[in-house]
């Protein structure tokens, strides 16, 4: 449908005037998310297209009516949560309808006996956590974007929180969901502890990035607020020794919520007040019953000492807790000709050394590189993630986007060569899409078939996820 005026008037008639907006401010706000490349383009005065209009539903029925109309008229639909995505998941074409879920932000039910919360998808993570805290509970899910990201966004991108080593990522916390399919059908799953009733329908929509439907509700597992917390930091003579300490701990069965290890460059950048030069810093946070935290921290201290880790006390962890969600604006970097971004990947323990060296070497080979560093923030029995940061100086603004893609290509190719996965928790969006076929092999055909079955018109978030 190319007629914007008819599209807007039809949606107003369908949903009400207070649910549809197309003023310039609303359209500009919903034309992109927090993808650094989109910010770079805006700085260089190459802004994204604006959609036809923005729909702000207040209930699932309104989402259903919107999608039914869009499917019948072949109108592209882009779901929008908090706009905190960093991989290009939001770039609506000019004829698209953006469905902004932020008015669907209510906590609907807290089951204190089963430890479950049912919440609308547009609720901000920080607001949900505050509501739970007031009743003595916690969600246990703390992405860095918690003040900006929504529950629906967590599900759509398979997010991971900073306390994931104990509490898991969103797939471990999600007990049930409600999703509206492209034709307007509403699907709900049950919040049961486990079911052997065929493939898990939740997994179809986890990480689907708005390409298969719109998540409108989620039921999440919660936990009582932990009664005690213990902090400690350790400095290692090499990153490899810190990684080995983490591996030994998680494979022995210990699960401190935070096991966060910085390489030598990031340690110097963030923790020079406590750690000596050329050391790698590990932050440890344990919480739970006092008997658990005491035993867990003793195990952590022993594992770190065995790898020549020097105890630094709680101060570095306290510093991190205070500043962990601080993210500097990117515009000043781009205005000075510095191209920056972060890339998170993961691999089995046996592949991590090659992955770290391969990605770092690939980034260092980019002309003008200023920074190529990493930290590990989410660990498992089988492996860990690495979260890389790069910064490149360019004197030619016209080459900034080319350099950005060069850095990403170097990281993706090195990750695949080492046997890792191209994304740990930020999702695919547009920036990782070219490597999805290599990531999945013949499995990419299964994803294509699923897309064709659920979205035969191809209206849902076009240009995202699938190559």
N, C-alpha and C positions, 0 to 999 in steps of 0.2 A: 504494500500500500504506500503510494508516494504522496498522497494528499494529507499533509499534516493537520490541516484544519478539520477535516472530517474525522480523522483519528482522535483528535482531542475532544471534539464535540461528542463523539460516540462514547468515549470513556467517561466524560462528565455525566452523560445520561445514564450510563451503566453504574457508576460508583458515587456520583455526587461531586459537586464543584469543589468541595473542600478536600477531596482526595486526589485531585489532578492539578499539576502545576506545569507551566511552561515559561515562566518569567526568566529573563537572562541569567539571574543569579542562581536559580535552581538548576537550570540546564548546565551551567558552567561547573557547579559544584559536583554534579553527577556525571561529568564527562570523563573522569579518570579516577583511579585510586591513588595509592602512595607509591606506585612503581617509580623508582629513581629515573628510569628512562623517560617516563611521561613528564616528570619534574624537569629533567634536562631539556626536553623539547619546549616546555613552557618558558624556561629561562631564555632560550634562544628564539623565542617568539614563533614557535611552531606548535601551537596548542592543538589539542585533540578536537575532533568533531563533537558537536553537541547533539544529544538525542532529541526526538520529537517532543517528548514530555516525560514527566516523572509522576508515577502513581505512588501514593502513600496509603496503603490499606491499613485498616485497624483490626481486621479479623481474617480468618482463613477463607471464609466464603467470598470475600472481596478478591483475594488472590485467585481463587478458583474462577471467578467470573472474568477476571482480567486475562488469565491464560486461555480460557475457552474462547474468548473473543480473538486473542492474538493468533491462536491456532487456526481458527476459521478464516482469518484474513491474512495469514502468513506475515505477521508483524514480528520482527525480532524483539526478544525480551531479555533484559539484562538485570538479574537480581543484584541488589545493593544493600550491604549491611552497614558497617562503620567506615568503609573506604580505607581500611588500613592495610589492604593487600599490597605486596611489594613485588609481584611478578607479572603485572599487566593483566590481571583478571577482569578489569573494568576498562573497556574502551568501546562504548556503545556506538554503533553506526548512526547516521543522522536520521534514519527512519525508525529508530528503536524506541521502545517504551522501557524506561528504567523503573523497576519495582523496588522502592525504598521501604525496607521493613522496620525502620526505627520506631514507628508508632505502634508496632506490635511488640511491646516491651514488658509485658506483665509477667510476674511470677504467679502462676496459676494454682499451684498446690505444692505443699511440702509434706511428704509422708515421713514423719519422724521415726516411725517404727521400722519401716523398710529402708530408710535412709535414701530417699529419692526426692528430687525436685523436678516439677514440670514447669517449663518456662517457654514463653514465646520466643521466636527466633531473633527478633530485633532487640532483645535485651542486651545492654552492654555488660561485658564481663565484670567490670568493677562494681556496677550496681547490683548485679546478682550476688556477688561475693559479700557486699555490704549487708544485703537482706539476710543472707544465710548466717553471717557473723552475729547479727542481732539476735538470732535464735539459738546461738551456740554451735553452729555448723560451719563447714567450709566446703567449697567445691573441689579444692585441691588442684585447680587448673589455673596456672599463672603465666600465660604468654606475656612477652614484653609489651605487647599491644593491648593489655587487659583494659586500659582506660578508653581505648578507641574501638576495639573489636567486639563483634556481637557473637552470641551463641550460635546463630545460624552460620556465621562466617567460620567459626571453629570447625563445625561439622563439614562445611563445604570444602575446606582446604586441608583437613586432617591435621589440625594444629597440635602443637606440643607445648606444655607449660614448663616453667623453670624448675618445678618440683617433680618432674616426671619420673625420676628414677624410682621413687616409691609409688606415686599415685597413678602413673601411666599417662598416656596421651589421650586425646579426645575419644579415640576408638575404644579405649578401656573404660572410659567414664560414661559413654553414651549407652543408656539402657533401652531407649526407645525413641522413635521420632514420628513426626507427622510431616508429610511432604505432598505438595500439589504437583501432579504430573502435567506435562505440556498441554494435554487436552482438557485440563480442568479437574480431572479425577483426584480425589483426596485419599491418600493411602496412610494408614496408621499401623504401627507395630506395637506389640505388647511389652511392657516393662517387666518381663519375667526374668528370674535369675539365670536361666539357660533354657534353650529349646533345641530339640533335634527334629526340626520340621522342614528340612531342606536348606538350600542356601540362605544365608542371613541377609534379609532385605536391607538391613541397616548399611551393610558394606557396599551396596550398590550406590548409595548416595553419599557416603563418606568419601570426601575427596573429589566429588564430581564437579565442583566449581560452577554450579548453576547451569550445567549443560544437560541435565536430565530432569530437572524440575526445581521447585523452590521449597526448601525446608521452612516450615512455619512454626513447628514446636519441637522441643527436645525434652526428653526426660533423662536427667543426669543422676549418677550416683554421687552421694555426698558423704561426709564423714564428720564426726564430732571434732570440734576444735582441739588440737593436740594440747595436752596439759603442760608439756615441758619442751624446751628447745635448747640445743647445745650447738655452739659454733666453734670452728677451728680452721686454721689455714696452715699449709705446708709448702715449703719451697724445695724444689728438686733441682739437682745439677743438670738435668736434661728433660725435655718433654717426654721422651720414651720411658723414663723411670716413673713419671707421674701417671702415664697411661697404664703401665704395668701394675701400679698400686691399685688403680681403679678396677682393672680386670680382675685382680685377685680378690678384691672386696665383693664385687657383684657375683662372681662365680662361687664365692663361699656362702652366698645367700644373704649378705647384708644389703640393705636398701635405704641408705640415707637419701632423703628427697633431693638434696643438692650435692652433686659431685661435679665441680666445674673447674676445668684445668685450662690454663692459659699458656700458650707457648712463650718463648723468651721475649719476643718482640711485644706481645700484648701485655705481658707482665710488667715490662719496663714502662709501657705507655700508661697503664692504669694503676699499678701498685708499687711504684718505685719508693714510696714512703716506708714500705715494709720489707720488700724482697730485694736481695742483692742483685747486681747486674748479672746477666746471662743465667738466670734461673727461671724455672717454670713454676707458676703458682697454682696450687689446688685449694679451692674453697670447699668446705664440708659443712653441711647443715643437717643435723639430725633432730627429729621431733617425734613426740609420742609419749607413752607412759615413761616415767623417770627410769624405771629399770631397763627399758629398751634403749633409751638414749645413752645411758651410762655404758651399757654393754656395746652398743654400736660404735660409740666414739672411741672406746678402748680398742676395738678391732680396727678402726680406721687409723688410729695412732700407730698401732703395731705394723700394719701393712705399709704405711708411709715410711716408718723408720727402717723397715727392711729394704726399701728402695732409696735409702739415704735422703729421705725427706726431713727437713728441719721444721719443727713446730714454730709457728709465728703468732699463735694466739688468735683470739676472735676478731681483732680490729679490722683486718681486711674484709672479712665476711660482713661485718657491720657496715663498712663503707659500701660494699656492693649492694646490700639490702636497701640502703638509703638512696642509691643512684641507679638501681638496676633497670629502671624503665626510662631513664633519660636518653633521648635520641636527639642529637643536634640537627637542626634544619639543614637540608642539603643544598638549598639555593646558594648560600655564600660560597660553597665549594665550587659549584658549577660556574658561578659568576667569575671566579678566579681561574677558570680553566682546569680545575681538578675534577676528574671523573671518579666517582666513588660508588661502591655498592658492597653488599654482603651476599655470600653464597653458602648455603648449608647442605651438606651431603652426608652420607653414612656408609659404613662398610663393616664386614666382619673384622674381628681383632687381627686376624692373620693378614688382612689387606691394608690395615690402617697406615703402617709405616710407608708403604709405596704410594698410597693415596695422598698422604700429607706431602711427601717429597714431590710427587708428580704435579699436584695442583700448584704448590708453591713455586716450582721451577717454571711451569707454564706461565704463571702470572709474572714472575720476574723477567721473563723473556719479552714482555711487552715493552716497547720503547717508552721511556718516561715514567716507569713505575716508581712510585714513592713508598708504597706499603704493600706487603703481601704477608698476612699473618693469620693466625687461627686460634680457636679454642674449642674444647670439647665440653658440651653442656648436657648431653643426654646419653646415658650409657645403659647397656643391656648385657645379659649373660653372653650373648653371641658377638657383640660388637659395640661400636660407639659412633657418634656423629662428629663431624668437624665443621666448624662454622668459620668460614674465611672472610676476611675483609681485604679489599683492595682499594688503592688510590693511585691514580695516574695523572701526571701533569701533561697537559697539551697546550701548545702555543697557538694552535689553529682550531678555533671553535667549530669549524666546519667538519673536523675529523673526530669530534668528541663522541658522536654516536657510533662511528666505526670502531673506535677504541673500546667503547663499552662492550660492543658485541665481540670484539677480539678477546677481551678478558673472560667473558662468559664462555666462549667456545673453548678456550684453553682449559678452564676449570671442568667443563662438562666432559671433554675428551679424555682428560687425565683421570677423572673419576670412573668413567666407564672402562678405561684401560686397566685400572686397578681392581675392577670387580665390585665397585660401589654402586649406590643408587644416586640418581641425579638430584633427588630432593628428599630431605628429611622431614621438614614441617612447614615450609612456606608454600608448597604446592607447585603447580606447573605454569598456569597463566598463559602468557604468550612467550616469555623469554626462554623457557625450557622446552617448549613444544617441538622444536626441530629434532630433539634427541629422544622423543618418546618411543619411536619405532625401535631404536637400539636398546632402550631400556627394557621393553616388553617382548621384543622378538615377535614370534607369531601371535603372541597374546594380544597384540594391538588390534588384531582382527576381531577378538572377542569384544573389546571396548567399542569398536566401530559398529558391530552388530547390536550391541546394547543401545547405543545412541540411535541407530536407525529404528529400533523397535519402539523405544519410548518417545522419541522426538522425530517422527518421520518427516515433518515439515522443516526440521533444522532451524527452529526459531530460537532455541535456548542458548544464550550467551555465545553467539557465533564468533569463531576465531580463537577460542580458548581450548586448551587441554589436548585435543586431538590434532595431529599434523594433517 
